[in-house]
Amino acid sequence: MAAGAIGIWFTVGVSLVFVTAWILAESNLWSQGSRVPALLDVLILIGFAGSWLGYYLIMRYVLADEPLAVVMERAAGLSSGVLRGSIELGRELPGGVSRLLANEAASRVLGTLGKFSSGGLTGGLGKQIQFWTRRGLNTLMALTLLLVILGVANPSRSSRALGSLSSPLKTMRDPVLARIVVTPGSIEVLRGSDVQVTVQAPGRQSVTLGWQAAGDIPRSELLDLLEDRATYVFQGVGATIDYQVHAEDGGESEPYRITPIDPLFISELMVSVTYPLHTGLAPDEYRGDPPPLRLPVGSSLIFEGQASRTLSEADLRDSLGVIVAELTVDSEGFGGIWHPRSSGLFDWSISDSQGNPPEIQPESIHLTLVPDSAPQITIPLPGQDTILSLNLQQPLIIEASDDYGLDRIELVAYRVNAFGERNEPVAQGIDLGGTRAALARPLLDLTTWGLLPGDTVRYFARAVDNSPAEQTSTTREYVLFMPIASELQRAAEEQLEATAERLEELAAEAARQAEENRNLAREAAAQREIEEGSATDEQGRPDFEERQDLQRALEDQRQLTDQVDSLQAELAELERIMEEAGQSDPELARDLKELQELLEQLNDSDLQERMDELAQSLEEDDLQRANESLDQLSQQQEDFRERLEESLERFRRAAVEQDFRATTREAEELARQERALADAMREEDDPDLRPRQQAELRDRAEDLDSRMERLKERLLELDEREASAGVNQAQQSMQQAQAEMGEAQEKATQGRNQEAGQEADQAAAAMEQASKELQAALDDMAQQQSEAMQGALEQTADDALSLARRQSELGEEMRGASQEQVASMRAEEASLLQGVENMARSLQEESDGAFSGNPALAAQMGQAMESIENTIQAMGGRRGSMPSPYAQAEQTVGQLNRLALMAIASAEQMGQAQQQSGENAAEQLEQLAQEQGEVMNQTGQLMPMELGQQAMAQQMQELAAGQESIASDLGDLAEQPGSDDETLGDLEQMAQEAEALAQAMVEGRLTPETVRRQERLFHRLLDAGRSLEREEFSEERESEEPGAFERGEIMPLTPDQLGALRYQLPDSDQLQRLSPAVRQLVIQYFERLNRGGSEPGGRR
């Protein structure tokens, strides 16, 4: 126990030395040369020696046998000396002492001691030792914990303390001073700049700086150290300087050198830009600092540069310092290629081998990357949803552009029927080959689409650029509305009115040209007389001026005839369109055919012959003959003007008649829709929709009322007073219907649907009455016109017979008369000619121009007048030089009799027209096709009304009746003789299809498939009628072998023949400000101007 206590306290002493060393480790007492660590080690040794000595003394004196026996005796309660005596007897038995007794005594002592533990025999000495042992352990534990904390808190300090304690003799040695540090050392600096040298010499008071410049003597400078530091500045270094620092203790720095160099600068910089292939841009090159660059995405920049000395790096960095382009460095040169990915300001980072930047860095590159924009495409014409024109052709203007180039543009269109079903889109495109802007004027031709009233055509345009991504832009979707039935009828009326206006313009132009040509011919004749009577060779106008005037006159007349041909083609197209849409009623079809015949007669053969003669004279350069032909042409132009004026009245009447028919048709449609709306109101399926529909129908009724007012005035202008009165009566019924429609709308708005339905029924009845009154007035006017025409023809026949009798009487008087007597009769013969002219004029007036529509009768009238003129000439000529007057008079009698017979036949034909109509199979099929079209139109009108189930069923019953009638008529036609002809198609099959459609309508099944079947039946009927009509005109085809022909030289086409426009259309902004109708007229006007530019010497 005593040894343990001494060991613990010795350890405590050592721990205290360690704590003291840790505390002193950062002070000067612990620095190199200090003896404190050695003293602490001595203290440890003294402590160890003291501990050993103490232990020895305690063991010899305190814990010897005698003192220890006394302590144990006291602790065990033994008598003093008993334990000690037993120990001594055990060591050495005195003489005379019994060993047995000694052992017995020792046994008793041991027995007593055995009752106590080892700790119990120590007594007070043991307690004292235990006390110091416990205190030593506590102190040791505290110091151990403190040492652990100090070692973790500052390991280097703890290591330094232990190191000095473990090596005290090394620490006691004299200290070694730190090396001298000189900055910046060896360096290259710009020539003429200052260099500051900093010296760090710890533990020294001063140092000596020695240097020698190239070409100079060595120099030195004593530098005092302040906090172990000193500085010196070499001013304006212009030559190489070698320098070194020395200290008094013998320490010195390494030798260093300051080398002056010239400034780093970029002597040459070239930036080349290559653009993406699709942009079509040529590469650009910039020498020196490039300007701010706007480059398309995908561009590349190629750098080439040269510096004044060797470089270590060259690159471009963005605003965040990130390298975006690391360039290749080759000694003084640098270069590389950069594919920029973003816009921004990019700085140069260039440095030489020492890392020094140039004195003047190149300007930062300001780069803006412009992405490839999507192409732009618009449709400025028409630029809005609009109603399709009557010719089913919509001119468009498409403007497209792209920043770099267009690959192609496309026009996409598709049809949507009344049920909202859309057909497959039709796309037509044109390759543009990379042009940056394009202006296209396509014509959206829908004539072959089979469009019906109520259909719509949706179209849009798209453009694709030439970039690798093929970016596409699309216009908004535009809508072309197919005109409804009433709009088609109105469009036909407008077309006829426009044709009449153009005829009026042509008549005025023909009069002007005739007057100019007469004057030109007279001037030429007078000039020829002057030249023939003059003895000199002086001439008036040069031949080339005269030739130009003649050529201009010929071209002007050709333009007039071309315009007449154009009008005829437009009427033919109108006839076809109305037939395709199922709107060609017999009266309109008859008028259009008659008007086309009128236009065809305007360009008669005589006029064409005069034009050909004039063209041939100009080609042969025969100006005298050309002037004679021009004189004759002026006479034909006057006849042309007269025929135009005669046809003009017929066109005006045709326009009014079409207005009449369109008004009647619109009244019927309005009445039918009002009746359907009445049924829907009573059904009460959609109470919010019906008032709006009633308001729309009322607006249409008001518009129709204004049209009827205009129709009355136009009829009065034609002196059709009875028809005007009939329209007035129908107008009163229409006004009554408007009042009833207003009441129906008001009650429907209030929710009184049953009452509103009754009012709507009354309005429908009033409108039906108005349509009947209009139809009656129209029929009466047609009947009166037919009767007037028959009367005029009968009167013409009577007049022709009277003139024939008078001609016969004059012929008898000529027989056997002398030449002088025959010549005296010329006045009476001329009166016959005047009578024929009056007869023709009267017939023209009585028929309102319809006389020109009978070409055979008109031709016979002309032959009769020509025969009378020949008779007059024979009466004035010498005998033998021409036919006798008597023989010529007999020919005139025959011509007049034939004229009378033709007039009588025409009158009878008009009387039988009504009975004969429908006897022709082709006409019957065409009529059935139009009836089928009418059923389809009525079906299409019902779809937008959104009728309820009951109202739709009621309307379907009425439509089924019309479909059943068509089926019945087809069946009757199929049973007629000759109906098995393949040209008519399978009439029985078409009749069955019509019957099936009627049955579907009776059952109320109005589905998209039903509408498609109606369309197919309609087109089959049209095709069958047309096929049969073609066979009537050409019953048999014959082939012929080709004869000999002359091969001519093929000349290159002129710009006009290639279709180049001589007159450009107005721009899109100007056209956009016009209404659709006026815009269409403007476009047609420019088309006529461009068509009018025909090549000399031929007609277009």
Secondary structure, DSSP 8 states (H G I E B T S, - for coil): -HHHHHHHHHHHHHHHHHHHHHHHTTSGGGSTT--HHHHHHHHHHHHHHHHHHHHHHIIIIISSHHHHHHHHHHHHT--TTHHHHHHHHHH---TT--HHHHHHHHHHHHHHHTTS-TGGGTTHHHHHHHHHHHHHHHHHHHHHHHHHHHHHH-HHHHHHHHHHHH-HHHHHS-------EEES-SEEEETT--EEEEEE-TT-SEEEEEEEETTS--EEEEEE-SSSEEEEEE-S--S-EEEEEEETTS-B---EEEEEE----EEEEEEEEE--GGGT---EEEESS---EEEETT-EEEEEEEESS-EEEEEEE-TTS-EEEE-EEETTEEEEEE---S-EEEEEEEEETTS---SS----EEEEEE-----EEEEEES-S-EE--TTSEEE-EEEEEEEEEEEEEEEEEEEE-TT--B---EEEEEEEEEEEEEEE--EEE-TTS---TT-EEEEEEEEEESSTT--EEE---EEEE---HHHHHHHHHHHHHHHHHHHHHHHHHHHHHHHHHHHHHHHHHHHHHHHHH-SS---SS-HHHHHHHHHHHHHHHHHHHHHHHHHHHHHHHHHHHHHHTT---HHHHHHHHHHHHHHHHHS-HHHHHHHHHHHHHHHTT-HHHHHHHHHHHHHHHHHHHHHHHHHHHHHHHHHHHHHHHHHHHHHHHHHHHHHHHHHHHHHTS-TTHHHHHHHHHHHHHHHHHHHHHHHHHHHHHTT-HHHHHHHHHHHHHHHHHHHHHHHHHHHHHTT-HHHHHHHHHHHHHHHHHHHHHHHHHHHHHHHHHHHHHHHHHHHHHHHHHHHHHHHHHHHHHHTT--HHHHHHTHHHHHHHHHHHHHHHHHHHHHTTTGGGG-HHHHHHHHHHHHHHHHHHHHHHS-BTTB--HHHHHHHHHHHHHHHHHHHHHHHHHHHHHHHHTT-SHHHHHHHHHHHHHHHHHHHHHHGGG---HHHHHHHHHHHHHHHHHHHHHHHHHHTSTTTT-GGG--HHHHHHHHHHHHHHHHTT---HHHHHHHHHHHHHHHHHHHHHHHHHH-S-------------------TTTTT--SS----HHHHHTS-HHHHHHHHHHHHHHHHH---TTS--
